[in-house]
């Protein structure tokens, strides 16, 4: 875990002047303390949740961020190259997604995980008509997108970022996808099979919510 934190800080150091917010999502390995230790003299804000809730943690981090760009990294999936691509975007770009399914990406995950991403994307196309190839992983949003869209997102847990991207896409914000190297530092904590029914139910809830509140 400390290696992941060091990598996130190193990625932020590459562009300089980044506000760093670490949201501790009900972990059992004392992430908050480790984050403060690894940060050293860097300014850092740590937000702690008592129980695991990935979506609520992301929401808290997004709303606490103050920069022109709000960038989301998981502790085990980050990239300095992605940050550089974000800050180099023209003013017309509203969202940058590091897409695991971009033909130029190097996805080193097991085949079953790659297949799951493909099937999930097919569901997004079928249920929402989405043209986005990936909604999980590294993403960056202009401050204006966060202010307008995040308060409308009702999903928590695994699908917060998916609903955020879908709503932003539907509102016409300009989304750019860039290739990434995908090499996660640890396996997912919950099994893929356990997440499938929860994910499918969640997608139908998102569709209903977006119909009621476009």
N, C-alpha and C positions, 0 to 999 in steps of 0.2 A: 504493500500500500504506500509506503514512504517513497518508493521508486516512482510510482505514479504521480504523487504530489510533486516531487522534484522535477519530473518531466513537464508537468503543467506550468510550474513557475518558470522553468527554462524557456518554454515556448512563449510565455508572456514577455520575458526579458528580451526576446529577440526583436520585438517591435517597440519596446520601451513605453513607459508611461501608462501601462494598462492598469485599470482598477481590477483587483482580484477578490472575488467573493467565493468562498468555499461553503457549500451547503452540506452539512453533515446529516445524512438521511437515515437516522436510526441505526447507525453502524454499531458493531460490537468490537471494533479494533481501535477505539479511541482516536478516530480520524481528526476530531477538532483539535486535540492537543498536538497531534503529529503535524497538522497543517501549520499551526503557530510556530512550531519548532523549525520546520523546513523553511518557512517564510523568512526567518531571520529578521533583517532590518526592513524588509519590504512591507509596505502598508498592506494590510489584509483585513477583510471582514469575514467572520465565521458565523454562520447561522446554523443553529442546531435543532434537529427534530428528534423527539423522543421515540417515535415509532416510524418504521420504514414507510415512506409514501413518496415514490419517485416524482410523480406529477406535482404534488404540493411543494416538494423541495425545489423543483425547477421553477415553479411559479414564483416562489419567494425570491429566488435568485434573480430572475428576470426583473421583478418589480423593484428590487433593491439597486439594480445596476443604474449607472448614471451616464455612461459614455454614449457617443454617437452610434457605436456598434455594440450590441450585446451578443457575446459569443458563448455558446454552450459546449463544454467539454465534460464527458464522463471521466472519472478518475483513472479509468483503464483504457481510455481511447482519446488521444489528443495529438496535435500536430502543429509544429511551428510553421511549416509550409502552408497549412490551411490559414493561419493567422495572416501570413503575408499576402495570400490571395485575397483575403477579405479587405485589408486596408488598401489594396491596389484597385479595388472595384471602382468603376465610374459612378458618378452621382445618380445615375438612372437605376442602379441596382438596389433593391430593397432587402433581399434575403439571399444568403449564400448557403448552399447545402453541400457538404462533403458526401457525395453519393457513392455508396458501395457498389452500385450497379452501373456506374459510368463505365463504358467500354475501356477507358484508359486506366481504370482503377486496378489495384493489385489487392484482391481480396484473399487473404490467407486463412480465413476461417474454415472450419470443417465443412464438407459438402452439405450436410443436413442443415447447417445454419445458413448457408448460401441459398439453399432451396427454400427455406422458410422466408427469407427476405423476398425472393421472387414471387412466392405465392401471396404474401402480404401485399406486394405492389399490385398484383392482379386484382385483389379484392378492392384496393383503393380505386382502381380504374373502373371496376364494375359497379361499385356502390356510389362513387362520387364523381366519376368522369375525370379524375385527377390526371394531370400530365406529369406529375412529379415522380421521379423514379425511386426516391428514398426519403423517409421522414424521420428516421432514427439516426443517432450518431452526432457528428459535429455539424453545428449550424450557427449562423450569424444573422441577426436581425437589426435593421435600423431602429433607432429609438422610437421613431414614429409608428412603426409596426407594432412594437411592444405596447406602446401606450394605447393604441386603438384596439388591438386584437386580444391581448392576454386577458383583460377583464371579462371577455365574452366566453372564454374557454371553460367548459364545465367538467371536462375529463380530469381525472387524477390518475395515480398509478402509472401504468405503462404507456397510456395513449395521450398524455397531455401534449407532447410535442407534435404528435400526428394531427390532432385536432387544430393546434395552432397553425401548422403549415397549411392544412386544408382550408381553414377560414381565410388565411392571408391570400392563398391562391384564388379563392372565390372572389375576394374583394379586388382582385386585379393587381396586387403588388407584384413587382418584377422579381422573379426567382431565377437565380443562376446556380447551376450545379457544376461542381468541379471534381476532378478525380482525386482519390485518396489511396493511401496504403492502409489496409485494414489488418491490424495485428494486435488483438486485444491481449492485455497482460494477464487476465485471469478469466476463467469460465464464468458464464452467467450463474447467478446464485439460485435462480428458480429454473426448473426444467422446462424445456421447450414444449413438451407435451402438456404440461400443466398450464402453460400460458395460452395455448391455442383456443380453448372454449371461452376463456375470459376475454381474449382479444376479439374474437368474433362478436360476442355480445357487446363489447365496448364499441365496436365500429357501427353496429346498428343503433346504439344509443347516440353516437355522434351524428349519424344521419338524421335521426329524429330531432335532435337538438338544433341542428343547422337548418332544418326545415321550419322549425318553430321560431328560431331567432337567427335569420341569415346573417 
